[in-house]
Amino acid sequence: MVQFMKKQSSILFIVAALTSAVGLSACAGLFSSVDENALETPLTFTVPSQGPRTAAMCGPSHDEEMIFGLGSDGKKHYFAVGTDVRGGGITIWQSDDLVNWKDVGRVFNDDNRPEILGKGRGYNYDFNFVTVNDKGEYVFEKEHKAGANNYRLGGAQPFWAPCICFNEADQTYYLYYSCSAYGTRNSFIGCAKSKTLDKGWVDCGQLIHTRTGDGKRFNAIDPVVVYDTAGKPWMGYGSFFGGIAILPLNPQDPSKLLHPGTHGKTISSRDDYDNFPYEQDGFEGKKTRSANGAEFVAYGQEGASIIYNPETGYYYLFTSYDRLAWTYHCRVGRSKKIDGPYVDYNGNPMIYLQEKQGAKQVNGTKIIGAYRWSSANGAGWAATGHTTLFYTGDNELMFGSNSKWNGVGGSFVGLRKVLWTEDGWPVLTPCLYGGESVRDSLNVPRKAITANAESAEWDFIVFSVDDDTSFHRTDASSVYTLAADGSILNQDGCGWTLSKSGNGTAMTVSLPDGVKASGKAALGWDQDRRQQTVVFSGLTKDGIPVWGQRSSAPFFPEAQK
């Protein structure tokens, strides 16, 4: 989640390059046309001090939301909140460099327990049955009472997927949290507020709820709050049932809905709600497409984030697809209006249409998914869904998502720089953020592509974009040798270009099998090889993401540790 920033200059450096066109050619001889006046001095890196894989990653936790803001010490830091897999409530993490993180407490403690918390079970909610009164409000009962509106939200469950934003009008931070009985629409979104990010949170109570049998579409979980160009707050939310919804918050009190009792409108969905199974506790009795409901889980959509780019004039909606496992991944669409309609790179709507052949619709431009690098012993990451987008203290836009991999226990959030294509679509750096200056890393010297040699090996990943619901589908890289003259060795008609583009470096690649992609190059830190590298991230004309990463030795030897 990122709120709208009124000072448009906050992201000018990212999107200033949206006016220069980049061409592709099938002739290797034309790939040598570049701007030679690129950066020629070494880039200073803050080399991660931790292990090669969990460095520069916040956690272990899940569904983190990050923000740069005020701490109780009167100074600004980076803070992260998320689903605490250790069962301690909503954990607060703090960092000054986005590389090294420390646990600095909890949102809720004994002195500020929200009404949804039961007693004696730490900071998981474990209340008994709940009654919905005539006003549609929750009434928390100590004992079960007969009646059609009684049910449980859960039991010994953690708080799920909080989001956090800053309201300029009252100089207050608002945190939106959710609770849910897994696999049902018995869910609740509440709000808390504070003047600082690490202490002083006060619960504001219920914001919105959903429940089994209420006749509604959506699931009150995974909130995201964003301010539109007029400075008005909106909340997107939703998980699996009915897709993603959006509705306005009260500008005078953003802990409340502008129109209480409403559930909003659909801005993204993967299937018609009527085709989904009925929600009940557990999977038994559901109208499933398979015996255990696995297919229903696999075709979900959740964990939305929304940002606005004043240079393109679009809102960008990021959503997470598929089951909470290996193939969990992120896609994006954009719209001129905050409440849609959102379309992907190919102009396809993010909302399910009946003629699109059922639940396996995968509209949305893929931005990240499970991957591995062939030349780095298979190193990579999976389960890269549930996103956070935020600005650094230098107004650089960053992207984070859940990340898991073999040999690494739990889930972490891996941070990446956001780059922009010439036609205004966000793409991500293949390397995790390693402490480098984001602004400086966008200036790539031509000789860095081949590590100041005649040629250098690169890994390229062409992501799959169709049905991604297999349990362990992983996109692997292929290794090619990029030559200093702009060709790719032993690959007829293939090559690369590099040119300055506003406040960045445009790059195009033409790979075997007719894969042609345009995007951006950036300097990065290869955590698997512990060396500086150059990366490429772009899209084909059909919106297929392509990543590249130089695997040869670093151009600047002094950057290797």
C-alpha positions in Angstrom: 0.0 0.0 0.0 1.2 3.5 -0.8 -0.8 6.6 -0.2 -1.0 9.4 -2.8 1.8 11.9 -2.3 0.8 15.4 -3.0 4.3 16.5 -4.0 4.5 15.1 -7.5 8.3 15.5 -7.4 8.4 12.5 -5.0 8.6 10.0 -7.9 9.8 12.1 -10.8 13.1 10.3 -10.9 11.4 7.0 -11.4 9.1 8.1 -14.2 11.0 10.9 -15.9 12.1 8.4 -18.6 8.6 7.8 -19.9 9.1 9.9 -23.1 11.9 8.2 -24.9 11.2 5.3 -27.3 13.4 2.2 -27.5 13.7 0.2 -30.7 14.5 -3.4 -31.4 16.3 -4.9 -34.4 16.8 -8.5 -35.5 20.2 -7.5 -37.0 23.1 -7.8 -34.7 25.0 -5.0 -36.4 22.4 -2.5 -35.3 22.7 -3.3 -31.6 25.9 -1.3 -31.1 24.1 2.1 -31.2 24.3 3.4 -27.6 24.9 6.5 -25.5 28.5 6.3 -24.4 28.1 9.1 -21.8 26.9 6.8 -19.1 28.1 6.6 -15.5 31.8 5.7 -15.4 32.5 5.7 -11.6 32.0 2.8 -9.2 28.7 2.7 -7.2 29.1 2.4 -3.5 27.2 -0.5 -2.0 26.2 -1.2 1.6 27.0 -4.9 1.5 24.5 -7.0 3.5 26.1 -8.3 6.6 23.9 -11.3 7.0 23.7 -14.5 5.1 23.4 -14.5 1.3 19.7 -15.3 1.2 18.0 -13.8 4.2 20.0 -10.6 4.1 18.0 -7.5 3.0 14.8 -9.4 4.0 12.4 -8.5 6.8 11.0 -11.3 8.9 10.3 -14.0 9.5 6.6 -13.0 9.3 4.0 -12.7 6.5 2.1 -10.1 4.6 4.3 -7.2 5.7 3.4 -3.6 5.1 6.2 -1.0 5.1 6.3 2.7 5.6 8.9 5.4 6.3 7.7 7.5 9.2 8.1 8.8 12.7 9.1 6.7 15.7 8.6 7.5 19.4 12.2 8.7 19.5 11.2 11.7 17.4 13.2 10.4 14.4 12.1 8.8 11.1 12.8 5.2 10.4 11.5 2.4 8.2 8.8 0.3 9.9 7.1 -2.9 8.9 4.0 -4.6 10.3 2.6 -8.0 9.2 1.0 -11.3 10.1 3.1 -12.6 12.9 3.7 -16.3 12.3 5.1 -16.6 15.8 1.7 -15.8 17.4 2.7 -12.5 19.1 0.1 -10.2 17.6 1.1 -7.6 15.1 4.8 -7.3 15.2 6.6 -4.0 14.5 10.0 -4.2 12.8 12.3 -1.2 12.4 15.2 -0.4 10.1 17.3 2.5 9.1 18.7 1.0 5.9 16.1 -1.5 4.7 18.8 -4.2 5.1 19.1 -4.7 8.9 15.8 -5.1 10.8 15.0 -5.4 14.5 11.8 -6.3 16.4 10.7 -3.2 18.4 7.4 -4.4 19.9 3.8 -5.0 19.1 0.8 -2.9 18.0 -1.4 -4.3 20.8 -0.3 -5.1 24.3 -1.9 -5.6 27.7 -2.6 -1.8 28.0 -4.3 -1.4 24.7 -6.0 -4.7 23.9 -8.7 -4.3 21.2 -12.2 -5.7 21.9 -11.6 -8.5 19.4 -8.9 -10.1 21.6 -9.9 -13.0 23.9 -8.3 -13.6 27.2 -5.4 -15.9 28.1 -4.3 -16.6 24.5 -1.6 -13.9 24.0 -2.3 -11.7 21.1 -4.1 -14.1 18.9 -7.8 -13.5 18.8 -9.8 -16.3 20.5 -13.2 -15.0 21.4 -16.3 -17.2 21.5 -19.4 -16.9 19.4 -20.3 -13.5 17.9 -23.7 -12.0 17.3 -24.4 -9.4 14.6 -27.0 -6.9 15.9 -29.6 -4.9 13.9 -27.0 -2.3 13.0 -24.8 -4.9 11.4 -22.2 -4.5 14.3 -20.4 -7.3 16.0 -21.4 -8.1 19.6 -18.8 -10.3 21.3 -20.5 -12.9 23.4 -18.8 -14.9 26.2 -21.1 -17.9 25.6 -22.8 -19.2 22.5 -26.4 -18.2 22.2 -28.9 -19.8 19.8 -29.6 -17.8 16.7 -29.0 -17.7 13.0 -26.5 -14.8 13.2 -24.1 -16.5 15.7 -20.7 -17.8 14.5 -17.0 -17.9 15.2 -14.5 -15.8 13.4 -11.8 -18.2 14.4 -9.8 -19.4 17.4 -6.2 -18.9 18.3 -5.8 -17.1 15.0 -3.2 -14.4 14.3 -4.1 -10.9 13.0 -3.9 -11.0 9.3 -2.3 -8.6 6.7 -2.4 -5.2 8.4 -1.8 -2.1 6.3 -0.6 1.3 7.5 -0.8 4.9 6.1 -0.3 8.5 7.2 -3.2 11.0 7.2 -1.8 14.5 6.7 -5.0 16.2 8.0 -4.5 15.1 11.6 -0.8 14.0 11.3 -1.8 10.5 12.5 -0.9 7.0 11.4 -3.8 4.6 10.8 -3.3 0.9 10.9 -6.0 -1.4 9.4 -5.9 -5.0 10.6 -8.1 -8.0 9.8 -9.2 -11.2 11.5 -10.8 -14.2 9.8 -11.8 -17.9 10.1 -9.6 -19.5 7.4 -11.6 -20.6 4.3 -14.7 -18.6 5.2 -16.1 -15.1 4.9 -16.4 -14.8 8.7 -14.0 -11.9 8.7 -13.4 -8.5 10.2 -11.4 -5.3 9.4 -10.6 -3.0 12.3 -8.5 0.1 12.7 -6.0 1.5 15.2 -4.3 4.9 15.2 -1.2 6.5 16.7 1.0 9.6 16.4 4.1 7.4 16.1 4.7 4.0 14.4 6.3 2.0 17.2 4.1 3.0 20.2 0.9 4.5 21.3 -1.6 2.6 19.2 -5.3 3.0 20.2 -7.9 0.7 18.8 -10.7 2.4 16.9 -12.9 -0.7 16.6 -14.7 -2.2 13.6 -14.5 -0.7 10.1 -16.2 -3.4 8.1 -17.2 -7.1 8.4 -18.5 -9.9 6.3 -20.0 -13.2 7.4 -21.3 -16.5 6.0 -24.8 -16.1 4.6 -24.9 -12.3 4.5 -25.6 -12.4 0.7 -22.5 -10.3 0.0 -19.6 -11.1 -2.4 -16.4 -10.0 -0.6 -14.2 -11.2 2.3 -13.2 -8.5 4.8 -9.5 -9.2 4.9 -6.3 -7.8 3.4 -7.1 -4.1 3.6 -5.1 -1.5 1.5 -5.7 2.3 2.0 -4.7 4.8 -0.6 -5.4 8.5 -1.1 -6.6 9.7 -4.5 -5.5 12.8 -6.4 -8.1 14.9 -4.4 -6.6 13.7 -1.1 -9.6 11.5 -0.3 -9.0 8.1 1.3 -10.2 4.8 -0.2 -9.9 1.2 1.1 -9.4 -1.8 -1.1 -9.8 -5.2 0.4 -10.7 -8.8 -0.4 -9.4 -12.4 -0.4 -10.6 -15.2 -2.7 -14.4 -14.7 -2.3 -15.6 -12.2 -4.9 -12.1 -10.8 -5.6 -11.0 -7.3 -4.7 -13.4 -4.5 -3.7 -12.9 -0.8 -3.1 -14.9 1.8 -1.3 -14.4 5.4 0.1 -13.4 6.1 3.7 -14.6 9.1 5.7 -12.1 11.9 5.0 -12.8 13.4 8.4 -12.3 10.1 10.2 -10.4 7.5 8.0 -11.0 4.8 10.7 -14.6 4.7 9.4 -16.4 4.1 6.1 -17.9 7.1 4.3 -21.0 5.1 3.8 -21.3 2.6 6.7 -22.9 -0.7 5.9 -21.7 -0.8 2.3 -19.3 -3.3 0.9 -17.9 -1.4 -2.2 -17.6 -2.3 -5.9 -15.5 -5.0 -7.6 -12.2 -3.8 -9.2 -10.6 -7.2 -9.8 -11.9 -10.8 -9.7 -10.8 -14.1 -11.2 -14.1 -15.8 -11.5 -17.8 -15.1 -11.2 -18.7 -15.3 -7.5 -21.6 -17.7 -8.3 -19.0 -20.2 -9.6 -17.1 -20.3 -6.3 -18.0 -22.8 -3.6 -20.2 -21.8 -0.7 -18.2 -20.5 2.2 -18.3 -22.7 5.3 -16.0 -23.7 8.1 -13.5 -26.1 6.6 -13.9 -27.5 3.1 -16.5 -30.3 3.7 -19.8 -29.6 2.1 -18.5 -27.1 -0.3 -19.5 -27.0 -4.0 -16.0 -27.8 -5.0 -14.5 -28.6 -8.3 -12.3 -31.3 -6.6 -12.8 -33.5 -3.7 -10.9 -31.4 -1.1 -11.4 -27.9 -2.5 -7.8 -27.5 -3.6 -8.8 -26.1 -6.9 -10.9 -23.5 -5.2 -8.0 -22.3 -3.1 -5.7 -22.4 -6.2 -7.8 -19.8 -8.1 -7.9 -17.2 -5.5 -7.0 -13.5 -5.7 -6.1 -11.3 -2.7 -3.5 -9.0 -1.1 -4.1 -5.9 -3.2 -1.9 -2.8 -3.3 -2.6 0.5 -5.1 -0.3 3.3 -6.1 -0.8 6.4 -8.3 1.9 7.7 -10.7 1.4 11.4 -11.5 3.7 11.2 -14.5 1.5 8.6 -16.3 -1.8 9.7 -14.8 -2.7 6.1 -13.9 -3.5 4.2 -10.7 -1.9 0.8 -10.5 -3.6 -2.1 -8.9 -1.3 -5.0 -7.8 -3.0 -8.3 -6.7 -1.8 -11.7 -5.6 -2.9 -14.8 -7.5 -3.1 -18.5 -6.6 -2.8 -20.6 -3.4 -0.5 -19.6 -0.5 2.2 -21.9 -1.7 5.0 -22.1 -4.3 3.2 -20.4 -7.2 1.8 -17.5 -5.2 2.6 -14.5 -7.4 1.7 -10.9 -8.3 0.0 -9.2 -11.2 -0.8 -5.6 -12.1 -3.4 -3.5 -14.0 -3.9 0.2 -14.3 -6.8 2.7 -14.5 -7.3 6.5 -14.8 -9.8 6.3 -11.9 -9.1 4.9 -8.5 -12.2 2.7 -8.5 -11.6 1.3 -12.0 -12.0 -0.1 -14.5 -8.4 -1.6 -14.3 -6.9 -3.3 -17.4 -3.7 -5.1 -17.9 -0.9 -4.5 -20.5 -2.9 -6.2 -23.2 -6.1 -4.2 -22.4 -7.9 -7.1 -20.7 -10.1 -6.1 -17.8 -9.1 -7.2 -14.3 -12.7 -8.2 -13.6 -13.9 -11.7 -14.6 -16.1 -11.8 -17.8 -18.3 -14.8 -18.5 -17.0 -15.2 -22.0 -13.4 -15.6 -20.6 -13.8 -19.3 -20.0 -14.2 -19.7 -16.3 -12.0 -19.5 -13.3 -8.7 -20.1 -15.0 -8.7 -16.5 -16.3 -5.3 -15.0 -15.5 -5.7 -11.4 -16.6 -3.3 -9.0 -15.1 0.3 -8.3 -16.2 2.6 -10.6 -14.2 5.3 -8.8 -12.3 6.9 -11.5 -10.3 6.5 -15.3 -9.7 8.6 -18.3 -8.6 12.0 -18.3 -10.2 15.5 -19.7 -10.0 18.9 -18.9 -11.6 20.5 -21.7 -13.5 24.1 -20.4 -13.1 23.7 -19.9 -9.3 22.9 -23.5 -8.4 19.2 -22.9 -8.6 19.1 -20.0 -6.2 15.9 -18.0 -6.3 12.6 -17.4 -4.6 9.1 -18.7 -4.6 5.6 -17.8 -3.1 6.2 -14.1 -4.1 2.8 -12.8 -3.5 1.1 -10.3 -1.1 2.8 -7.0 -1.9 3.9 -3.8 -0.2 4.8 -0.7 -2.1 6.3 2.3 -0.3 8.6 5.3 -0.7 12.0 5.5 0.9 13.2 8.6 2.7 14.7 9.8 -0.6 11.3 9.3 -2.3 12.4 6.2 -4.2 9.6 3.7 -4.9 10.2 0.2 -3.5 8.3 -3.1 -3.8 8.2 -6.0 -1.4 6.6 -9.4 -1.4 6.5 -12.6 0.6 9.4 -14.9 -0.3 10.2 -18.5 0.5 12.8 -20.9 -0.7 14.3 -24.3 0.2 16.6 -24.3 3.1 15.2 -21.0 4.5 12.7 -21.4 7.3 9.5 -19.3 7.3 8.5 -16.4 5.1 10.4 -13.1 4.6 9.7 -10.0 2.7 12.1 -9.4 -0.1 12.6 -5.8 -1.3 13.2 -4.8 -4.9 13.5 -1.5 -6.8 10.6 -0.5 -9.0 11.6 0.5 -12.6 9.3 1.8 -15.3 9.1 0.9 -18.9 8.9 3.5 -21.6 5.2 3.0 -22.0 4.4 3.4 -18.3 4.4 -0.1 -16.8 6.2 -1.0 -13.5 8.8 -3.8 -13.6 11.0 -5.1 -10.8 14.7 -5.6 -10.4 15.7 -9.3 -10.3 18.1 -8.7 -7.4 16.9 -8.1 -3.9 17.7 -4.7 -2.6 21.2 -4.7 -1.0 21.6 -1.2 0.4 22.7 0.6 -2.8 21.6 4.1 -3.7 18.5 3.6 -5.8 19.0 6.7 -7.8 22.6 6.0 -8.6 21.9 2.4 -9.5 19.8 3.5 -12.5 22.9 4.9 -14.3 24.5 1.9 -15.9 27.8 2.3 -18.0 27.8 0.3 -21.2 31.0 -1.6 -20.3 29.3 -2.9 -17.1 27.1 -5.1 -19.3 30.1 -7.2 -20.2 32.0 -6.6 -17.0 34.5 -4.5 -18.9 35.5 -7.5 -21.0 34.8 -8.7 -24.6 31.8 -10.7 -23.3 30.1 -11.8 -20.2 27.5 -14.5 -19.3 24.0 -13.5 -18.4 21.0 -15.4 -17.1 17.6 -14.5 -18.6 14.2 -15.6 -17.3 11.1 -15.5 -19.5 8.3 -15.8 -17.1 5.3 -18.1 -17.7 2.0 -16.1 -17.7 -0.7 -18.7 -18.2 -2.3 -21.0 -15.6 0.2 -20.9 -12.7 -1.6 -23.2 -10.3 0.7 -26.2 -10.4 2.2 -26.8 -6.9 5.9 -26.3 -7.8 6.0 -24.5 -11.1 9.2 -22.5 -11.3 10.6 -20.4 -14.1 14.3 -21.2 -14.6 16.8 -19.0 -16.5 18.8 -19.7 -19.6 22.4 -18.6 -19.9 23.6 -16.5 -22.8 26.9 -14.7 -23.6 26.5 -11.0 -24.3 29.3 -9.5 -26.4 30.6 -6.0 -26.1 29.6 -5.2 -29.7 25.9 -5.7 -28.8 25.4 -9.2 -30.1 24.7 -12.5 -28.3 27.3 -15.1 -29.1 26.2 -18.1 -31.2 22.7 -16.7 -31.4 21.9 -15.4 -34.9 19.7 -12.3 -35.0 19.9 -11.8 -31.2 21.5 -8.9 -29.3 21.1 -6.0 -26.9 21.1 -2.2 -26.8 21.7 0.2 -24.0 20.9 4.0 -24.0 20.3 6.8 -21.6 16.6 7.4 -20.9 15.7 10.4 -18.7 16.9 9.5 -15.2 17.7 5.9 -16.0 19.1 3.5 -18.5 16.9 1.9 -21.2 17.8 -1.6 -22.4 16.4 -3.9 -25.0 17.2 -7.6 -25.5 16.4 -9.9 -28.4 16.7 -13.5 -27.3 16.2 -16.9 -29.1 12.8 -18.1 -30.0 11.6 -14.6 -31.0 11.6 -13.2 -27.4 12.1 -9.4 -27.6 11.7 -7.2 -24.5 12.2 -3.6 -23.7 12.8 -2.2 -20.2 15.4 -0.8 -17.9 18.9 -1.8 -16.7 20.1 -1.2 -13.2 23.1 -1.9 -11.0 22.4 -4.4 -8.2 23.8 -6.7 -5.6 23.9 -10.4 -6.4 23.4 -12.0 -3.0 24.0 -15.5 -4.1 27.4 -14.8 -5.6 28.2 -11.9 -3.3 29.1 -9.5 -6.0 28.0 -6.4 -7.8 26.0 -7.1 -11.0 23.8 -5.5 -13.7 20.2 -6.5 -14.1 17.6 -6.1 -16.8 13.8 -6.0 -16.3 11.3 -5.5 -19.1 8.2 -6.7 -21.0 7.6 -8.2 -24.5 5.1 -6.7 -26.8 2.6 -9.2 -25.3 3.3 -8.1 -21.7 5.4 -11.1 -20.8 8.0 -10.2 -18.1 11.7 -10.9 -18.9 14.5 -10.7 -16.3 18.2 -10.7 -16.9 21.2 -10.8 -14.6 24.9 -10.7 -15.4 26.5 -13.7 -13.7 30.1 -13.0 -14.7 32.5 -11.3 -12.3 31.8 -7.7 -11.3 32.8 -4.7 -13.4 34.1 -3.0 -10.2 36.3 -5.5 -8.4 36.3 -3.4 -5.2 32.5 -4.0 -4.9 33.1 -7.7 -4.4 33.3 -8.9 -0.7 
